[in-house]
């Protein structure tokens, strides 16, 4: 995978008189998994939505380069995939049909072997022909993660991706995220779970009232320090 650089320069988002994001700036690259942390209302979901192009900032700029080439418009949208709370899957299609549809969005004809391999990876090979609206939330979450795999985007934006997954599902997803970053993907992930951050994140971006309070290495020590700061603010 070609080297990439995501540059966030002075992002601000304002709703009425409320500043949701305030002058957020950072640079991220290939192989990083950045945990976006903060208390409820800190601006995490808004930031992720801006990074994925779902929201336009009121000030500032988000840019993405891959192999030194700036990406804009449709090229940017193909390179960045988001997993939001609303999942972006089709409940009246089967798991297989969902993945086939999303593969067509890449400009490729659905490949039966690749689709089956993806269903197997997300643990839904036996449920491939079941309608997604009949699935549990955790199974729907797996379909949404399959969507990311099929789109083959360079950057993943994940808003609390372990929502609805049981403990085995959480371990599976964290292993998948580690494998994807090892392959060169850039992942930004919000989370409320210190153990998840300690297990997979290489870097922490802590938001406080829309500002970057902390930008530093993760690991057990970094996660402990970041969650301690959050606890202090909540006290």
C-alpha positions in Angstrom: 0.0 0.0 0.0 1.4 3.4 -1.0 2.3 5.9 1.7 -0.4 8.3 2.7 -0.7 11.5 4.6 -3.9 12.8 6.1 -3.5 16.5 7.0 -6.0 18.3 9.3 -5.3 22.0 9.5 -7.3 24.3 11.8 -10.6 22.5 11.6 -13.6 24.3 13.3 -17.2 23.4 13.4 -19.8 25.7 14.8 -23.5 25.1 15.6 -25.2 28.4 16.5 -23.0 29.9 19.1 -21.5 26.6 20.1 -18.0 25.6 18.9 -18.1 21.9 18.5 -14.6 21.7 17.1 -11.9 24.4 17.7 -8.8 24.7 15.6 -8.1 20.9 15.4 -4.8 20.2 13.6 -2.8 17.0 13.2 -1.0 14.9 10.6 -1.5 11.1 10.3 0.1 8.5 8.1 0.1 4.9 6.9 0.1 2.2 9.5 -1.2 4.3 12.4 -4.3 3.5 14.5 -5.3 6.7 16.2 -7.7 6.4 19.1 -9.9 9.5 19.2 -10.9 10.0 22.8 -13.0 12.4 24.8 -16.0 12.6 27.1 -19.5 12.8 25.6 -19.9 16.1 23.7 -16.2 16.5 23.2 -16.6 16.5 19.4 -15.4 13.0 18.5 -18.2 12.0 16.2 -18.2 15.5 14.6 -14.5 15.2 13.9 -14.8 11.8 12.4 -17.6 12.9 10.2 -15.6 15.9 8.9 -12.6 13.6 8.3 -14.7 11.2 6.2 -16.3 14.1 4.2 -19.8 13.6 5.6 -19.7 17.1 7.2 -18.0 20.2 5.9 -15.9 22.2 8.4 -16.8 25.9 8.9 -13.1 26.7 8.9 -9.9 24.7 8.1 -9.0 22.0 5.7 -8.8 18.3 5.5 -6.4 16.9 2.8 -5.3 13.4 1.8 -2.2 12.4 -0.2 -1.4 8.9 -1.4 2.0 8.3 -2.9 2.5 12.1 -3.0 -0.7 12.6 -5.0 -3.4 14.9 -3.5 -6.9 13.3 -3.7 -10.0 15.4 -4.1 -13.7 14.8 -4.9 -14.5 11.2 -5.9 -10.9 10.1 -5.4 -11.0 11.2 -1.8 -14.3 9.5 -1.2 -13.1 6.3 -2.6 -10.0 6.4 -0.4 -11.8 7.0 2.9 -14.5 4.8 4.4 -16.5 5.4 7.5 -18.3 3.1 10.0 -20.8 5.4 11.7 -23.4 4.5 14.3 -26.0 4.1 11.5 -23.8 1.5 9.8 -24.6 2.4 6.2 -25.9 -1.0 5.2 -29.2 -2.1 3.6 -31.4 -4.0 6.0 -33.7 -5.5 3.3 -30.7 -7.1 1.4 -28.9 -10.2 2.5 -25.4 -10.1 3.8 -24.1 -11.3 0.5 -26.2 -8.9 -1.5 -24.9 -6.0 0.7 -21.3 -6.9 0.0 -21.9 -7.4 -3.7 -23.6 -4.0 -4.0 -20.7 -2.3 -2.2 -18.2 -4.0 -4.5 -19.9 -2.5 -7.5 -19.2 1.0 -5.9 -15.5 0.3 -6.4 -16.1 0.0 -10.2 -15.5 -3.8 -10.1 -17.9 -6.6 -10.9 -18.7 -8.6 -7.8 -16.3 -11.5 -7.4 -18.0 -14.5 -5.8 -14.8 -15.9 -4.3 -13.8 -12.6 -2.8 -17.3 -12.0 -1.4 -17.4 -15.5 0.2 -13.9 -14.9 1.6 -15.0 -11.6 3.1 -18.2 -13.2 4.6 -15.9 -15.9 6.1 -13.6 -13.2 7.5 -16.5 -11.4 9.2 -17.9 -14.7 10.5 -21.1 -14.7 8.4 -20.5 -17.3 5.7 -23.3 -19.5 7.1 -25.7 -16.5 7.2 -24.8 -15.1 3.7 -28.3 -15.4 2.4 -30.2 -14.1 5.4 -31.8 -10.7 5.3 -29.8 -8.3 7.3 -32.8 -6.7 9.2 -33.2 -10.1 10.9 -29.7 -10.0 12.3 -28.7 -8.9 15.8 -26.9 -5.6 16.2 -23.6 -7.4 16.5 -24.2 -9.3 13.2 -25.2 -6.1 11.5 -22.0 -4.6 12.8 -20.0 -7.4 11.1 -21.8 -6.7 7.8 -20.8 -3.1 8.1 -17.2 -4.1 8.7 -17.4 -6.4 5.7 -18.5 -3.3 3.7 -15.2 -1.6 4.7 -13.2 -4.7 3.6 -15.0 -4.8 0.2 -14.5 -1.1 -0.5 -10.7 -1.6 0.0 -10.3 2.1 1.1 -7.0 3.3 2.4 -8.4 5.1 5.4 -10.9 3.8 7.9 -12.9 6.1 10.1 -14.6 4.1 12.9 -17.1 5.5 15.4 -17.1 3.1 18.3 -16.8 0.0 16.0 -17.2 -2.6 18.8 -20.8 -1.5 19.5 -23.0 -4.6 19.7 -20.2 -7.1 19.5 -19.8 -9.7 22.2 -16.4 -10.4 23.8 -15.3 -12.8 21.1 -16.5 -10.3 18.4 -14.4 -7.6 20.1 -11.3 -9.7 20.1 -11.9 -10.6 16.4 -12.3 -7.0 15.4 -9.3 -5.8 17.3 -7.2 -8.5 15.7 -8.5 -7.4 12.3 -7.7 -3.7 13.0 -4.1 -4.7 13.9 -3.7 -6.7 10.7 -5.1 -3.8 8.6 -2.7 -1.2 10.1 0.2 -3.7 9.7 -0.7 -3.8 6.0 -0.4 0.1 5.9 -4.0 1.3 6.4 -4.6 4.4 8.4 -7.4 3.9 11.0 -9.0 6.5 13.2 -11.3 5.1 15.9 -13.3 6.5 18.7 -13.7 4.4 21.8 -14.8 4.5 25.4 -12.9 1.4 26.4 -9.4 1.8 27.8 -8.6 -1.9 27.1 -9.3 -1.5 23.4 -7.1 1.6 23.2 -4.3 -0.1 25.0 -4.6 -3.2 22.8 -4.6 -1.7 19.3 -3.9 2.1 19.2 -0.5 3.5 18.3 -1.5 7.1 19.0 -4.1 8.9 21.1 -5.9 12.1 20.1 -7.8 13.4 23.1 -10.5 16.0 22.6 -11.8 18.3 25.3 -14.6 20.8 24.4 -13.7 20.5 20.8 -9.9 21.2 21.2 -7.0 18.7 21.0 -6.0 18.3 24.7 -3.5 15.5 24.1 -1.8 14.1 21.0 0.7 11.4 21.9 1.7 7.7 21.9 -0.8 5.1 23.0 0.0 1.7 24.6 -1.0 0.9 28.2 0.7 4.0 29.7 -0.6 6.4 27.1 -4.2 5.0 27.5 -4.0 5.2 31.3 -2.8 8.8 31.1 -5.5 9.8 28.6 -8.4 8.2 30.5 -7.1 9.8 33.8 -7.3 13.2 32.1 -10.9 12.4 31.0 -11.8 11.3 34.6 -10.4 14.5 36.0 -12.6 16.6 33.7 -15.6 14.6 34.6 -15.0 15.0 38.4 
